[in-house]
Amino acid sequence: MSISEPLAAPSASTGTAARSAAARSSAGAAEEDAVAEEDAAAAVSCSAGAGTAETGDGAAAGTSRRRWLPASGRHLLMIVLSLFSLFPIYWMFASSFRRPGDVNDNSLFPWPLSLENYRIVFDSLDVGTLLANTFVIAAVTAVGQLLVCLLAAYAFAAWDFRGKGLLFLLFVATWLVPFQVTMVSNYLVLSNIGLLNTLAGVIVPNLCSALAVLMLRQHMQAFPRELLDAAKMDGRGSWTTLWTVVIPNLRPVLASLSILLFITAWNDYLWPALVLPRANSVVQLGIRSFLGAEGDAWGAIMAASGLACLPIFAIYLVMQRQVIDAFVRSGLR
């Protein structure tokens, strides 16, 4: 016992000293951690203040950039651009209402007004037949292109098959080939199958448009895949899914694209001039008939051109809302 007591005492004092040293070290570490936290908080506050200042400066700079032209100035600019775009159309109709002898008059407002140019057009051409033939060609071409391109775009967007990327690249590459390169071969094919001088000869070679396929594929790729998967789980096939799920959600896009295809087919001149050499076939060739070696009847040309524009204006007015919706939704992905 006498030997163990001196040994036990030093161990107790040693443990107390160790505990006090550990306490002091832990207190010092706590103080250091507190100082570090304060430094970090100060740094965060400084960076936040700097970021707020930069954001404020950026917002002020953005506001100043947005305000470089006031609202009234922007409206005035849009009005000027609109008038600049509409002036050729106004000049066409204004020239059509001048007297044939005053067609070269440069006055802004035609006076006296005359319907003589329109009388010449109706006496020289069967305007109703020309407009009807042109409308049939443009409508059938637009509907055929829309149907063919809709099927092709759906295949490129919804199906996965070997070589799809290469095939789509080759398909779009045909858009870059000028029509003048292929019109001779198309003419020979139509001549061999007996479609020259017919409306079908104008329509059949134009039943596909690479531009329409490209546009529809881009819109279909943004279509939610969940809806297609849900339709597949419901037992619907690809054909049913296309007509009951995809097309109802693409109506604005299809409306705007149909107007674009219709106007393109309506304004086509070169191909109908090759296939339909008669002047009383389509309205473009009827307008050309007033250009002759004896002189050009510019008043009659302006009147016939104004009549040719009326169906386009009517179609656009009827489908204006669909076109605007298509332009709005095209930016949403």
C-alpha angles and dihedrals in degrees: 000000000000091000096047096048095064088047094051095050097058090049092055093048090045091053091049092051091048092051092049091049091049090050091051092048092048090049090051091049090050090052091049091049090050091051091048091050090050091050091048092049090050091050092049092049091049093049091046091051091048091047091049090049091048091047090049091049090047091049091048090048091048091048091049090049092050091049096052086107121031122229093258090053092051091050091049091050091051091049091052092049091047092051090047090054095044097046096083090053091048091048091051093054092040091054091047090058095051122098113264090250093051097048091111092052112123097207113129095226118046114232133206095028117228136183093199093110092054090049090054091050095050092045094049101039139037092238095181093055093045093051092044093051092046091048092050092049094047095043097046091044092050094046092046093048091047093052096045094043092046091057093045094048092048090052092050094046104039105029130068117209138149115283095012094137094049093045092050091048091052090046092054091044089066087066089065093056110096116239090233088068094059102031094088093054091045090050092052091049091051090048092053094049094042101246099126116122091020133108090236089060089061094045106043100062090050100052093111131053122190090200091057091049091051094049095046093046091054091052093045092051088059090052112111110262090208091071091052091048091048091051090050091051089052089059099255119147127224093265093050092044091052095052100036103035112019104037097049088057093048099052096115091048092048091048094053092043092049090053090050092049092045093052091046091053092043093054095044111122111159100059096045088047089058098043099034108038093171117104093220095058107083134001095252092059090044090057090049091057090073090063107086143153091254092058143299119270096216094174092056090044091054092047093050091046090052091052090049091054096053097079091050092052091049094050092048092050091051095048098034095115092052091051093051091047090052092052091048096048094044089074094052118089 
